Amino acid sequence: MIWDYTNRFGITAVNLITSIILARLLNPADFGMVGISMAVNGIAGIFVNLGFVSAIVQSKELDNKSLSTVFFLNLIIALLMYGLIFTCAYWIENYFLLTGLELIIKVSALSFIVNALNVVPSALLIRNMKFKQMAILSIVSSILSGSLGVYLALEKSGVWSIIYQQLIGGTMIMIGTYIFTKWLPILYFRFYSIKNMMSFGIYMFLSGLLDGIYSRIDVFLIAKVFNPTSLGLYTRAQSFDNMIRTLSSGSLLNVLFPAFAKIRDDKEKLISVYYHYFRLLSFFFFFLAGIFYLSSEQLFLVLFGSKWHLSAIYFKILVIAGFSYPLSSLSLSIIEARGNSKSFFIVELIKKALFLPTYFIAFYWGIIPFLLSSVFVMYLSTFMNIRFLKYELDISIWQTIKYLSAYYIPTLFSVLLVEMLNFPTSLQETVIEVFLKVGLFIFIYIFINIKIKNKGFNYSLDLIRN
């Protein structure tokens, strides 16, 4: 877990520095164009995986024949998807009425082939919990590809600096995974050898497909109804929200899935581990969420400039319900680790049905009402995940809600208290104000957690000591 945290903090730091430089060199419209191509490729890219990464991690037994079959199947699908996107790129450009989008989509779609080649070795690294190797590989590739992106932006390459940065970074990671795993496919392809993987992976694929479509409808909608600039502002806010998720919970969830898979038949131990990390994740997330919420406007102004002001507002709304991701993912990781991919799919299906009305709100009323309605749905989704986990492990729903409230309420109280304080006029909208706000929040938040004896705080201290 330490290596995975090192990986995520390192990548976040490198990507943050890179994005700050690129945001000042490029325009929001450039990021909007990239956002469209990533959304198109993201949906098609789901077909490359077919749920095999989770299946490989979760499988009790593996052999090179089944792994090779998965490799060639993914590669065939990737080539077909690339051909499809290559053919459709012209119509996609005409749909959005954006000159140059066709070529951007065609080049960025090369990531299908890179990702297909990387499915099996990356899954083997996760299965064997080789997070040290993954950390070294990811950080080095991020530094080198990020440096390339900045260089190209300085050379006035525009949107292409981002496209080439992503392709080179992905290629470097793919090559590195083969070096670390020392795995190579053999000339073998038989469907019956992956029958068990397919039965598990089909529901994971359907879940990923649902998530991929619904998580990108907003991108297509904003790009079409509004403009690439609005999309660029929105995706910038999303990327910062994802950064908090990564810092607060990404490493835990990445490590816990293969760990859960090893103890999946011991329900009593799973429940104990679930509650332990539920409280740890809650403490970490709300701690970071409060800091970023209070400092968001000044942070965006200092890092990216005044042209990104709307992104700060979008980001503050997203932070309000950001806790739904780590806590929901924790619940779903247990369901997935126990091999119940069908329940996983049912949960995702219901959640996506709940999200559908929010897109109509975006179409008729705009981005901010869309984000506010999404916050409400995220709250419902969190409780739904808890409800489904009860069927899997027979956990106490009220006990889980009690644990969640023990961190949510102190965070809400701390943020409101800091926001109510009036700072001297000379300190308004300055770095000093941010430090005062953040410092007060940290003091109040930790003080309350100590006083009410929240175990998440103690678990965090133990984690740091260890």
PyMOL commands that set and color helices and strands:
alter all, ss='L'
color gray80, all
select helices_A, chain A and resi 2-25+28-49+52-58+64-96+101-108+111-127+131-154+160-181+191-225+228-262+267-304+306-320+324-337+341-365+367-393+397-420+425-427+431-451+455-465
alter helices_A, ss='H'
color red, helices_A
deselect
rebuild
show_as cartoon
